[in-house]
Amino acid sequence: MTATHQSVTQQIAAITKAARQAQKSLAGASRADKDAALAAMANAIDTNRAKILEANATDLDRGKENNTPAALLDRLQLTDDRIDGLVSALGDLASLPDPIGNVVRGNNLPNGIRLQQVRVPLGVVGAIYEARPNVTVDIAGIGIKSGNAVILRGGSAAETTNGVTIGVLRDALESQGLPADLVQGIDELGREGANALMTYRRGVDVLIPRGGPGLIRAVVENAAVPVIETGAGVGHVYVDASADPQKAVDIVFNSKTHRPSVCNAAETVLIHRDAKDTGIKVLTALQDAGVVLHVDPTAATWVSDAVAATEDDWSTEYLDMEMSVKIVGDIDEAIEHVETYSTRHTEVIVTENLSNADRYIAEVDAAVVMVNASSRFTDGGQFGLGAEIGISTQKLHARGPMGLEELTSTKWILRGDGQIRH
């Protein structure tokens, strides 16, 4: 082990120890205490928005100098509207019930022991993400409400924004009599810090990566601590033969163009060959909005000025104004294509056939399956969960938008009166 790596590991050890000590302050905190902290955090973000936006402008300028792709710049950028959204999200969290202490199940055993399984915080939650300064506030808020301390690695692209934002949040916590170390950032430790956070076994209780496929894969493959995997969003909209034409146009258009740089934007549209007229309307609307279409041979006869799709296109998360197009013969072919190329994030069917809708729901394996609605609804706020820590595409513990309950574990509590086991 190099001296530098050893030094970083020691710093991570100290940071996680401080987080664990700080987290104890929330063990007995009431909902009112936590909601007051969230209100203070929201007010601090609001009143310090000029400072946060100035820091964000520094990160954006550096990103442009480094030729950062437009999709990443969009994720990186904060605006007054986006800060308003962060403030609102913290307020929404405060309005939600506190999951800690809720009884999941329980009963009185024949021997008189009272048994309960209750929700408890995970403890110390680490998050590794990139170019998403909004995530800094979302995770901090969810952490406080669910009784957890958080350690944040937001990446070099947003380092200035994250540093200022974390400082603002820490000051807000201290104003409420809570330890600032409930929210800590490790961006200044660079990749060495991220690696140490992944591999230091006595550190975080769970690590959550959020970002592109490369980042997620690196965390999943290298972490020596428990990981909740969030996934890239290669999602599909299947336009069935029975689809209402206007619904199809609106849903595909919104799924792709509303905000193409995020993981719940659709990347492929599958169109039943008997829905040609509807399909042409869908594809024309996309092209009119500037979407570059990567089309299969059949779709190439439906529209002009498109690009021939390659095998790689079917598994590409464009995160931009590009979309692949495949014409399918039936719902079986659509489901087979989704099964082959989906990242199990969000899958949509547009149909007026109830049987096909039910079959799609039953057979498509994804965290979220939608019928006649835009993929952009896969979001913790839209689901009524307040902010979200990410979209989990795994199948253990948490799946889909991760809100408060997903940052909890459970504890079994037995209350006896001297019983012994025979």
Residue pairs with C-beta under 8 A, 6 or more apart in sequence:
1 9
4 192
5 192
5 196
8 189
8 192
8 193
8 196
9 196
9 200
11 189
11 193
11 196
12 186
12 189
12 193
12 196
12 197
12 200
12 203
13 200
13 202
13 203
15 151
15 184
15 186
16 124
16 151
16 197
16 200
16 202
16 203
16 204
18 181
18 184
19 124
19 149
19 150
19 151
19 181
19 182
19 184
19 204
20 123
20 124
20 149
21 179
21 181
22 149
22 178
22 179
22 180
22 181
22 182
23 121
23 123
23 124
23 147
23 148
23 149
23 182
25 178
25 179
25 182
26 34
26 121
26 144
26 147
26 148
26 149
26 178
26 182
27 121
27 147
29 147
29 178
31 97
31 98
33 176
33 178
34 94
34 98
34 144
34 145
34 147
35 94
35 145
36 176
37 144
37 172
37 173
37 176
37 178
38 90
38 91
38 93
38 94
38 141
38 144
38 145
39 90
39 91
39 94
40 172
40 173
40 175
40 176
41 90
41 137
41 140
41 141
41 144
41 169
41 172
41 173
42 86
42 87
42 90
42 91
42 94
43 172
44 168
44 169
44 171
44 172
44 175
45 52
45 83
45 86
45 87
45 90
45 137
45 165
45 168
45 169
46 83
46 87
48 164
48 168
49 80
49 83
51 164
51 168
52 78
52 83
52 161
52 164
52 165
52 168
53 78
53 79
53 80
53 83
55 160
55 161
55 163
55 164
55 165
56 76
56 77
56 78
56 133
56 158
56 160
56 161
58 160
58 161
59 76
59 133
59 157
59 158
59 159
59 160
59 161
60 73
60 76
60 77
62 157
62 160
63 72
63 73
63 76
63 131
63 157
64 73
68 76
68 131
68 157
69 319
69 320
70 261
70 320
71 260
71 261
71 319
71 320
72 130
72 131
72 157
72 261
73 131
74 259
74 261
75 131
75 132
75 261
75 262
76 131
76 132
76 133
76 157
76 158
76 161
78 133
78 134
78 161
82 134
85 134
86 134
86 137
86 138
89 137
89 138
89 141
89 381
89 386
89 387
90 137
90 141
90 387
92 381
92 386
92 387
93 141
93 142
93 145
93 386
93 387
93 404
94 145
95 386
96 145
96 385
96 386
96 404
98 145
98 404
99 119
99 146
99 404
99 405
99 408
100 119
100 120
100 121
100 146
100 147
100 408
101 118
101 119
102 118
102 119
103 116
103 117
103 118
104 117
104 118
104 119
104 410
105 116
105 117
106 114
106 115
106 116
106 117
107 115
108 114
108 115
109 115
111 419
112 416
112 417
112 419
113 414
113 415
113 416
113 419
114 414
114 415
114 416
115 412
115 413
115 414
116 412
116 413
116 415
117 410
117 411
117 412
117 413
118 410
118 411
118 413
119 405
119 408
119 409
119 410
120 147
120 408
120 409
120 410
120 411
121 146
121 147
121 148
121 407
121 408
121 409
122 146
122 148
122 205
122 206
122 407
122 408
122 409
123 148
123 149
123 205
124 148
124 149
124 150
124 151
124 203
124 204
124 205
125 139
125 143
125 148
125 149
125 150
125 151
125 204
125 205
125 206
125 207
125 208
125 389
125 407
126 150
126 151
126 152
126 153
126 197
126 203
126 204
126 206
126 207
126 208
126 225
127 135
127 139
127 150
127 151
127 152
127 153
127 207
127 208
127 209
127 210
127 389
128 153
128 155
128 194
128 197
128 198
128 207
128 208
128 209
128 210
128 211
128 215
128 219
129 135
129 152
129 153
129 154
129 155
129 209
129 210
129 211
129 215
130 154
130 155
130 157
130 158
130 211
130 212
130 215
131 155
131 157
131 158
131 211
132 154
132 158
132 210
132 211
133 154
133 158
133 161
133 162
133 165
135 154
135 210
135 389
135 390
136 152
136 154
136 158
136 161
136 162
136 165
136 166
136 169
136 185
137 165
137 169
137 387
138 380
138 387
138 388
138 389
139 150
139 152
139 387
139 389
140 150
140 152
140 166
140 169
140 183
141 386
141 387
142 148
142 386
142 387
142 388
142 389
142 403
142 404
142 407
143 149
143 150
143 182
143 183
143 407
144 173
144 182
144 183
145 386
145 404
146 404
146 405
146 407
146 408
147 408
148 407
149 181
149 182
149 183
149 184
150 182
150 183
150 184
151 184
151 185
151 186
151 197
151 203
151 204
152 162
152 166
152 183
152 184
152 185
152 186
152 187
153 185
153 186
153 187
153 189
153 193
153 194
153 197
154 161
154 162
154 185
154 187
155 187
155 211
156 187
156 190
159 187
159 188
162 185
162 187
163 185
163 187
163 188
166 183
166 184
166 185
169 183
170 180
170 181
170 183
171 180
173 179
173 180
173 182
173 183
174 180
186 193
186 194
186 197
187 193
189 196
195 222
197 203
197 204
197 207
198 207
198 219
198 222
198 223
198 224
198 225
199 222
199 223
199 224
199 225
200 224
200 225
201 224
201 225
203 225
204 225
205 225
205 226
206 225
206 226
206 227
206 228
207 219
207 223
207 225
207 226
207 227
207 228
208 227
208 228
208 230
208 389
208 390
208 402
209 215
209 216
209 218
209 219
209 220
209 227
209 229
209 230
210 216
210 230
210 389
210 390
212 232
212 317
213 232
213 317
216 229
216 230
216 231
216 232
219 227
220 227
220 229
228 390
228 392
228 394
228 397
228 398
228 402
228 406
229 392
229 393
229 394
230 390
230 391
230 392
230 393
230 402
231 263
231 343
231 344
231 345
231 367
231 391
231 392
231 393
231 394
232 263
232 317
232 343
232 345
233 262
233 263
233 264
233 265
233 267
233 317
233 343
233 345
233 346
233 391
234 267
234 268
234 315
234 316
234 317
234 341
234 342
234 343
234 345
235 255
235 264
235 265
235 266
235 267
235 268
235 342
235 343
235 345
235 346
235 347
235 348
235 366
235 375
236 266
236 267
236 268
236 269
236 270
236 334
236 337
236 338
236 341
236 342
236 347
236 348
237 251
237 252
237 255
237 266
237 268
237 269
237 270
237 348
237 349
237 350
237 375
238 269
238 270
238 271
238 272
238 328
238 331
238 334
238 338
238 347
238 348
238 349
238 350
238 351
238 360
239 248
239 252
239 269
239 270
239 271
239 272
239 275
239 278
239 279
239 282
239 350
240 272
240 275
240 331
240 334
240 349
240 350
240 351
240 352
240 353
240 356
241 272
241 274
241 275
241 353
242 351
242 352
242 353
242 356
243 272
243 275
243 278
243 350
243 351
243 352
244 350
244 352
245 277
245 278
245 281
247 350
247 372
248 275
248 278
248 279
248 281
248 282
248 350
249 278
249 281
249 282
249 285
250 374
251 348
251 350
251 372
251 373
251 374
252 266
252 269
252 282
252 285
252 286
252 350
253 282
253 285
253 286
253 289
254 374
254 376
255 265
255 266
255 348
255 374
255 375
255 376
256 265
256 266
256 267
256 269
256 286
256 291
256 321
256 323
257 286
257 289
257 291
257 321
258 265
258 374
258 376
259 265
259 376
260 318
260 319
260 320
260 321
261 319
261 320
262 319
263 317
263 345
263 391
264 345
264 346
264 375
264 376
264 377
264 378
264 379
264 391
265 319
265 375
265 376
266 323
266 346
266 348
266 375
267 316
267 317
267 318
267 323
267 324
268 314
268 323
268 324
268 325
268 326
268 337
268 341
269 282
269 283
269 286
269 323
269 324
269 325
269 326
270 326
270 327
270 328
270 334
270 337
270 338
271 278
271 279
271 282
271 299
271 325
271 326
271 327
271 328
272 279
272 327
272 328
272 329
272 330
272 331
272 334
273 298
273 327
273 328
273 329
276 302
279 299
279 302
279 327
280 302
280 303
283 293
283 299
283 302
283 303
283 306
283 325
284 303
286 293
286 323
287 293
287 303
287 305
287 306
289 321
290 321
291 321
291 322
291 323
292 306
292 307
292 321
292 322
292 323
293 299
293 303
293 306
293 307
293 322
293 323
293 324
293 325
294 306
294 307
294 308
294 309
294 310
294 313
294 322
294 323
294 324
294 325
295 302
295 303
295 306
295 307
295 308
295 309
295 324
295 325
296 309
296 325
296 326
296 327
297 308
298 327
299 306
299 325
299 326
299 327
300 306
300 308
302 327
306 325
309 324
309 325
309 326
313 324
314 324
314 326
314 337
314 340
314 341
315 341
316 324
317 343
326 337
328 334
328 337
331 356
331 359
331 360
334 349
335 359
335 360
335 363
335 364
338 347
338 364
338 366
339 364
339 365
342 364
342 365
342 366
343 393
344 365
344 366
344 367
344 393
345 366
345 367
345 368
345 378
345 391
345 393
346 366
346 367
346 368
346 369
346 370
346 375
346 378
346 391
347 360
347 364
347 366
347 368
347 369
347 370
348 369
348 370
348 371
348 373
348 374
348 375
349 356
349 357
349 360
349 364
349 369
349 370
349 371
349 372
350 372
351 357
351 360
351 371
351 372
357 371
357 372
360 369
360 371
361 369
361 371
366 393
367 378
367 391
367 392
367 393
367 399
367 400
368 378
368 391
368 400
368 401
370 377
370 378
376 382
377 383
378 391
378 400
378 401
379 388
379 401
380 386
380 387
380 388
380 389
380 401
380 402
380 403
381 387
381 388
383 400
383 401
383 403
385 401
385 403
385 404
386 403
386 404
387 403
388 401
388 402
388 403
389 402
389 403
389 406
389 407
390 401
390 402
391 400
391 401
391 402
392 398
392 399
392 400
392 402
392 406
393 399
397 406
398 406
